[in-house]
């Protein structure tokens, strides 16, 4: 199974609270740009629950661009935590059947963790 390696930058992050009692819960809309084996941009919708020690989140992300030179789009399903240590830990998988164009039929999964940074490195295994 091939491995894709890429970096991404967060182009925008907008949170909208939908409850503050007993804890803050938000919907976050995130735009990212990718370079490396994965080149393009994405739009993510997260649901997040903040706690005194961090946050927990789930989300769906539509990536549009190219993977190792093949163009199209697909959807990542994401879930993870942000800890009191400032580190985000996230797992993700490509939603089966979400691939379009030359990425039709793609499957895969990966994970990453990082403290806040200007750019983030990810890698994931995929099959196409």
N, CA, C and O of each residue as an XYZ file, in Angstrom:
512
protein
N       0.852     -1.176      0.000
C       0.000      0.000      0.000
C       0.900      1.242      0.000
O       1.771      1.365      0.861
N       0.703      2.161     -0.950
C       1.535      3.373     -0.981
C       1.267      4.288      0.216
O       0.196      4.246      0.821
N       2.245      5.102      0.536
C       2.114      6.102      1.598
C       2.237      7.484      0.986
O       3.164      7.751      0.221
N       1.301      8.366      1.322
C       1.353      9.767      0.891
C       1.913     10.598      2.036
O       1.539     10.406      3.193
N       2.815     11.525      1.706
C       3.385     12.453      2.682
C       3.088     13.867      2.213
O       3.293     14.201      1.046
N       2.607     14.688      3.124
C       2.239     16.056      2.746
C       2.358     16.978      3.948
O       2.441     16.536      5.094
N       2.364     18.267      3.655
C       2.242     19.283      4.698
C       1.000     20.095      4.393
O       0.608     20.246      3.236
N       0.386     20.618      5.448
C      -0.749     21.503      5.227
C      -0.633     22.721      6.118
O      -0.015     22.686      7.183
N      -1.243     23.798      5.655
C      -1.369     25.031      6.424
C      -2.845     25.327      6.589
O      -3.646     25.059      5.693
N      -3.201     25.876      7.731
C      -4.578     26.288      7.976
C      -4.746     27.690      7.407
O      -4.136     28.643      7.892
N      -5.579     27.810      6.371
C      -5.820     29.106      5.733
C      -6.849     29.918      6.516
O      -6.754     31.143      6.582
N      -7.836     29.233      7.111
C      -8.819     29.930      7.952
C      -9.447     28.948      8.930
O      -9.558     27.753      8.656
N      -9.853     29.481     10.072
C     -10.505     28.702     11.136
C     -11.583     29.593     11.735
O     -11.277     30.630     12.324
N     -12.846     29.193     11.588
C     -13.964     29.981     12.119
C     -14.833     29.082     12.979
O     -15.347     28.062     12.519
N     -14.990     29.480     14.243
C     -15.823     28.715     15.170
C     -17.127     29.445     15.431
O     -17.160     30.669     15.556
N     -18.199     28.671     15.510
C     -19.510     29.201     15.860
C     -20.058     28.362     17.009
O     -20.345     27.179     16.822
N     -20.211     28.959     18.210
C     -20.742     28.192     19.339
C     -22.198     27.794     19.102
O     -22.977     28.561     18.536
N     -22.553     26.585     19.541
C     -23.968     26.238     19.532
C     -24.481     25.924     20.926
O     -25.683     25.733     21.109
N     -23.596     25.865     21.912
C     -23.997     25.854     23.316
C     -22.775     26.196     24.170
O     -21.640     25.879     23.813
N     -23.032     26.843     25.293
C     -21.964     27.156     26.243
C     -22.205     26.501     27.595
O     -21.360     26.597     28.485
N     -23.329     25.844     27.761
C     -23.710     25.255     29.039
C     -23.899     23.762     28.894
O     -24.587     23.375     27.949
N     -23.384     22.908     29.696
C     -22.432     23.165     30.763
C     -21.008     23.324     30.240
O     -20.117     23.713     30.996
N     -20.778     23.032     28.964
C     -19.450     23.250     28.386
C     -19.620     23.835     26.991
O     -20.665     23.684     26.358
N     -18.590     24.493     26.535
C     -18.627     25.116     25.213
C     -18.550     24.042     24.124
O     -17.648     23.205     24.125
N     -19.508     24.079     23.201
C     -19.500     23.210     22.032
C     -19.621     24.100     20.802
O     -20.434     25.024     20.774
N     -18.806     23.818     19.782
C     -18.766     24.685     18.605
C     -18.775     23.858     17.322
O     -18.451     22.670     17.309
N     -19.162     24.542     16.245
C     -18.942     24.039     14.896
C     -17.790     24.868     14.350
O     -17.845     26.098     14.372
N     -16.749     24.208     13.861
C     -15.595     24.918     13.304
C     -15.512     24.637     11.811
O     -15.573     23.488     11.375
N     -15.371     25.710     11.036
C     -15.182     25.597      9.588
C     -13.728     25.933      9.301
O     -13.255     27.020      9.631
N     -13.019     24.987      8.680
C     -11.575     25.107      8.501
C     -11.221     24.941      7.021
O     -11.683     24.011      6.360
N     -10.403     25.851      6.521
C      -9.875     25.760      5.156
C      -8.380     25.460      5.263
O      -7.668     26.097      6.040
N      -7.906     24.483      4.475
C      -6.496     24.103      4.488
C      -5.943     24.090      3.065
O      -6.678     23.903      2.096
N      -4.620     24.296      2.962
C      -3.911     24.107      1.697
C      -2.842     23.041      1.914
O      -2.215     22.987      2.972
N      -2.636     22.193      0.906
C      -1.729     21.049      1.005
C      -0.629     21.124     -0.039
O      -0.842     21.605     -1.152
N       0.563     20.636      0.338
C       1.708     20.495     -0.568
C       2.361     19.144     -0.307
O       2.223     18.577      0.777
N       3.068     18.636     -1.300
C       3.733     17.339     -1.181
C       3.075     16.347     -2.114
O       2.738     16.694     -3.246
N       2.882     15.104     -1.658
C       2.166     14.119     -2.474
C       0.708     14.517     -2.651
O       0.074     14.150     -3.640
N       0.184     15.258     -1.701
C      -1.191     15.760     -1.720
C      -1.107     17.255     -2.006
O      -0.573     18.009     -1.194
N      -1.631     17.693     -3.155
C      -1.566     19.100     -3.549
C      -2.982     19.584     -3.799
O      -3.695     19.025     -4.633
N      -3.394     20.626     -3.077
C      -4.735     21.159     -3.280
C      -5.226     21.863     -2.046
O      -4.447     22.394     -1.255
N      -6.550     21.858     -1.891
C      -7.163     22.542     -0.755
C      -8.314     21.708     -0.222
O      -8.816     20.800     -0.884
N      -8.716     22.046      1.002
C      -9.816     21.307      1.610
C     -10.697     22.234      2.429
O     -10.300     23.324      2.840
N     -11.914     21.748      2.645
C     -12.876     22.413      3.521
C     -13.319     21.371      4.544
O     -13.784     20.292      4.176
N     -13.174     21.697      5.831
C     -13.524     20.778      6.914
C     -14.608     21.387      7.782
O     -14.596     22.588      8.054
N     -15.544     20.556      8.215
C     -16.558     20.931      9.200
C     -16.324     20.049     10.426
O     -16.499     18.832     10.368
N     -15.924     20.678     11.538
C     -15.723     19.959     12.796
C     -16.857     20.274     13.760
O     -17.399     21.379     13.745
N     -17.215     19.313     14.594
C     -18.006     19.535     15.800
C     -17.050     19.298     16.952
O     -16.399     18.255     17.028
N     -16.967     20.285     17.860
C     -15.976     20.238     18.936
C     -16.637     20.460     20.288
O     -17.551     21.274     20.419
N     -16.166     19.730     21.287
C     -16.588     19.926     22.673
C     -15.350     20.289     23.484
O     -14.410     19.501     23.591
N     -15.362     21.495     24.055
C     -14.249     21.943     24.890
C     -14.456     21.474     26.318
O     -15.580     21.453     26.822
N     -13.353     21.095     26.972
C     -13.374     20.692     28.376
C     -12.309     21.509     29.108
O     -11.535     22.217     28.465
N     -12.255     21.425     30.432
C     -11.206     22.154     31.151
C      -9.789     21.721     30.759
O      -8.836     22.471     30.972
N      -9.640     20.521     30.190
C      -8.301     20.032     29.847
C      -8.027     19.972     28.346
O      -6.982     19.463     27.941
N      -8.934     20.475     27.511
C      -8.695     20.436     26.064
C      -9.977     20.406     25.273
O     -10.911     21.155     25.557
N     -10.025     19.535     24.273
C     -11.201     19.431     23.412
C     -11.224     18.064     22.743
O     -10.199     17.398     22.600
N     -12.419     17.669     22.340
C     -12.622     16.461     21.556
C     -13.378     16.874     20.303
O     -14.207     17.783     20.357
N     -13.105     16.219     19.165
C     -13.755     16.656     17.934
C     -13.954     15.512     16.949
O     -13.251     14.503     16.984
N     -14.934     15.700     16.070
C     -15.180     14.835     14.917
C     -15.385     15.751     13.723
O     -15.793     16.900     13.888
N     -15.107     15.260     12.525
C     -15.301     16.121     11.364
C     -15.229     15.383     10.049
O     -14.765     14.246      9.963
N     -15.710     16.078      9.016
C     -15.608     15.616      7.640
C     -14.885     16.676      6.837
O     -15.143     17.869      6.997
N     -13.977     16.243      5.970
C     -13.156     17.161      5.194
C     -13.165     16.745      3.728
O     -12.791     15.621      3.392
N     -13.590     17.651      2.862
C     -13.525     17.395      1.414
C     -12.221     17.963      0.880
O     -11.996     19.172      0.934
N     -11.356     17.086      0.362
C     -10.108     17.497     -0.281
C     -10.336     17.524     -1.786
O     -10.940     16.607     -2.342
N      -9.849     18.583     -2.452
C      -9.904     18.695     -3.908
C      -8.513     19.052     -4.411
O      -7.905     20.014     -3.942
N      -8.012     18.277     -5.365
C      -6.673     18.541     -5.892
C      -6.088     17.294     -6.507
O      -6.743     16.613     -7.296
N      -4.840     16.991     -6.143
C      -4.191     15.803     -6.701
C      -3.450     15.035     -5.610
O      -2.968     15.602     -4.630
N      -3.381     13.747     -5.817
C      -2.629     12.846     -4.949
C      -1.672     12.079     -5.849
O      -2.098     11.301     -6.702
N      -0.375     12.301     -5.654
C       0.659     11.655     -6.476
C       0.363     11.812     -7.969
O       0.535     10.877     -8.751
N      -0.086     13.022     -8.350
C      -0.313     13.349     -9.756
C      -1.675     12.998    -10.309
O      -1.968     13.332    -11.457
N      -2.530     12.329     -9.526
C      -3.879     11.980     -9.986
C      -4.863     12.979     -9.391
O      -4.841     13.242     -8.189
N      -5.732     13.539    -10.243
C      -6.622     14.611     -9.794
C      -8.018     14.103     -9.468
O      -8.482     13.092     -9.996
N      -8.666     14.841     -8.581
C     -10.028     14.527     -8.181
C     -10.282     15.055     -6.785
O      -9.667     16.028     -6.348
N     -11.194     14.399     -6.094
C     -11.512     14.786     -4.715
C     -11.886     13.538     -3.925
O     -12.180     12.485     -4.492
N     -11.868     13.681     -2.608
C     -12.339     12.633     -1.708
C     -12.601     13.256     -0.352
O     -12.259     14.414     -0.108
N     -13.217     12.472      0.534
C     -13.597     12.960      1.859
C     -12.834     12.194      2.934
O     -12.808     10.964      2.940
N     -12.207     12.955      3.852
C     -11.621     12.387      5.063
C     -12.669     12.435      6.174
O     -13.365     13.439      6.326
N     -12.783     11.364      6.946
C     -13.536     11.372      8.203
C     -12.498     11.477      9.304
O     -11.576     10.663      9.370
N     -12.640     12.484     10.180
C     -11.601     12.777     11.175
C     -12.175     12.714     12.592
O     -13.340     13.043     12.815
N     -11.342     12.288     13.545
C     -11.702     12.420     14.959
C     -10.430     12.512     15.779
O      -9.396     11.941     15.432
N     -10.535     13.252     16.885
C      -9.339     13.413     17.692
C      -9.564     14.233     18.939
O     -10.693     14.517     19.339
N      -8.439     14.606     19.544
C      -8.452     15.386     20.777
C      -7.372     16.462     20.721
O      -6.377     16.339     20.007
N      -7.597     17.499     21.482
C      -6.577     18.517     21.742
C      -6.351     18.483     23.247
O      -7.266     18.772     24.017
N      -5.161     18.139     23.665
C      -4.881     17.932     25.081
C      -4.412     19.178     25.801
O      -4.105     20.195     25.181
N      -4.362     19.084     27.119
C      -3.876     20.201     27.940
C      -2.400     20.481     27.670
O      -1.897     21.549     28.019
N      -1.701     19.524     27.047
C      -0.296     19.722     26.677
C      -0.149     20.512     25.373
O       0.967     20.761     24.917
N      -1.296     20.909     24.767
C      -1.260     21.683     23.529
C      -1.080     20.849     22.276
O      -0.920     21.398     21.186
N      -1.103     19.533     22.414
C      -0.896     18.650     21.268
C      -2.238     18.137     20.745
O      -3.077     17.656     21.507
N      -2.421     18.251     19.431
C      -3.588     17.687     18.757
C      -3.217     16.286     18.296
O      -2.165     16.074     17.693
N      -4.100     15.330     18.588
C      -3.916     13.944     18.152
C      -5.157     13.568     17.352
O      -6.280     13.670     17.845
N      -4.943     13.133     16.113
C      -6.083     12.905     15.232
C      -5.880     11.652     14.393
O      -4.778     11.375     13.919
N      -6.970     10.895     14.217
C      -7.001      9.785     13.284
C      -7.926     10.176     12.147
O      -8.850     10.969     12.331
N      -7.676      9.619     10.974
C      -8.576      9.904      9.864
C      -8.606      8.729      8.902
O      -7.667      7.935      8.835
N      -9.702      8.634      8.160
C      -9.843      7.625      7.119
C     -10.514      8.270      5.928
O     -11.255      9.241      6.074
N     -10.255      7.731      4.754
C     -10.933      8.203      3.552
C     -12.272      7.488      3.478
O     -12.331      6.260      3.540
N     -13.349      8.259      3.346
C     -14.694      7.693      3.284
C     -14.813      6.861      2.003
O     -14.608      7.368      0.900
N     -15.146      5.584      2.166
C     -15.277      4.675      1.030
C     -16.357      5.201      0.084
O     -17.455      5.555      0.516
N     -16.033      5.249     -1.206
C     -16.984      5.703     -2.213
C     -16.979      7.201     -2.449
O     -17.738      7.693     -3.285
N     -16.124      7.952     -1.718
C     -16.131      9.419     -1.841
C     -15.207      9.939     -2.938
O     -15.277     11.120     -3.279
N     -14.350      9.099     -3.496
C     -13.389      9.549     -4.501
C     -14.043      9.902     -5.827
O     -14.986      9.243     -6.264
N     -13.522     10.967     -6.471
C     -14.014     11.381     -7.784
C     -12.836     11.503     -8.749
O     -11.675     11.503     -8.337
N     -13.157     11.606    -10.040
C     -12.114     11.773    -11.051
C     -11.140     10.612    -11.019
O     -11.544      9.455    -10.905
N      -9.851     10.923    -11.121
C      -8.820      9.884    -11.098
C      -8.629      9.281     -9.707
O      -7.886      8.312     -9.552
N      -9.292      9.844     -8.698
C      -9.200      9.320     -7.328
C     -10.406      8.446     -6.970
O     -10.577      8.060     -5.814
N     -11.233      8.140     -7.964
C     -12.387      7.276     -7.733
C     -11.908      5.915     -7.241
O     -10.983      5.335     -7.809
N     -12.537      5.408     -6.186
C     -12.183      4.110     -5.622
C     -11.126      4.161     -4.534
O     -10.755      3.121     -3.990
N     -10.626      5.359     -4.201
C      -9.570      5.478     -3.198
C     -10.069      5.070     -1.810
O     -11.207      5.353     -1.437
N      -9.195      4.403     -1.057
C      -9.416      4.106      0.358
C      -8.110      4.403      1.082
O      -7.050      4.469      0.460
N      -8.187      4.578      2.382
C      -6.959      4.801      3.135
C      -7.219      5.306      4.531
O      -8.351      5.603      4.913
N      -6.127      5.395      5.292
C      -6.227      5.884      6.671
C      -4.876      6.360      7.164
O      -3.829      6.003      6.625
N      -4.933      7.183      8.213
C      -3.701      7.672      8.808
C      -3.970      8.361     10.129
O      -5.093      8.340     10.633
N      -2.945      8.968     10.683
C      -3.077      9.744     11.912
C      -1.922     10.723     11.972
O      -0.933     10.585     11.253
N      -2.060     11.707     12.833
C      -0.986     12.677     13.037
C      -1.152     13.301     14.409
O      -2.226     13.257     15.009
N      -0.075     13.878     14.886
C      -0.128     14.655     16.126
C       0.902     15.761     16.056
O       1.986     15.597     15.495
N       0.535     16.901     16.645
C       1.427     18.055     16.605
C       0.943     19.116     17.572
O      -0.254     19.245     17.828
N       1.884     19.871     18.102
C       1.549     21.106     18.807
C       1.264     22.167     17.741
O       1.498     21.933     16.556
N       0.765     23.322     18.156
C       0.464     24.403     17.217
C       1.716     24.767     16.416
O       2.807     24.890     16.972
N       1.543     24.939     15.106
C       2.674     25.250     14.226
C       2.178     26.039     13.019
O       0.972     26.169     12.806
N       3.104     26.560     12.238
C       2.757     27.263     10.994
C       2.279     26.275      9.930
O       1.375     26.581      9.152
N       2.895     25.079      9.901
C       2.461     24.031      8.981
C       2.574     22.689      9.697
O       3.310     22.545     10.673
N       1.832     21.717      9.191
C       1.733     20.410      9.831
C       2.068     19.325      8.811
O       1.740     19.451      7.632
N       2.716     18.269      9.265
C       3.080     17.154      8.399
C       2.162     15.977      8.674
O       1.929     15.608      9.825
N       1.639     15.387      7.592
C       0.823     14.179      7.730
C       1.336     13.127      6.758
O       1.973     13.439      5.752
N       1.045     11.885      7.080
C       1.274     10.795      6.138
C       0.144      9.796      6.333
O      -0.377      9.627      7.435
N      -0.222      9.139      5.241
C      -1.277      8.140      5.333
C      -1.101      7.115      4.227
O      -0.587      7.410      3.149
N      -1.542      5.904      4.526
C      -1.525      4.833      3.542
C      -2.815      4.891      2.749
O      -3.876      5.200      3.292
N      -2.720      4.593      1.469
C      -3.924      4.598      0.640
C      -3.826      3.515     -0.426
O      -2.746      3.013     -0.735
N      -4.980      3.172     -0.976
C      -5.045      2.229     -2.081
C      -5.952      2.826     -3.134
O      -7.005      3.382     -2.821
N      -5.541      2.708     -4.379
C      -6.300      3.308     -5.472
C      -6.348      2.336     -6.637
O      -6.942      2.641     -7.671
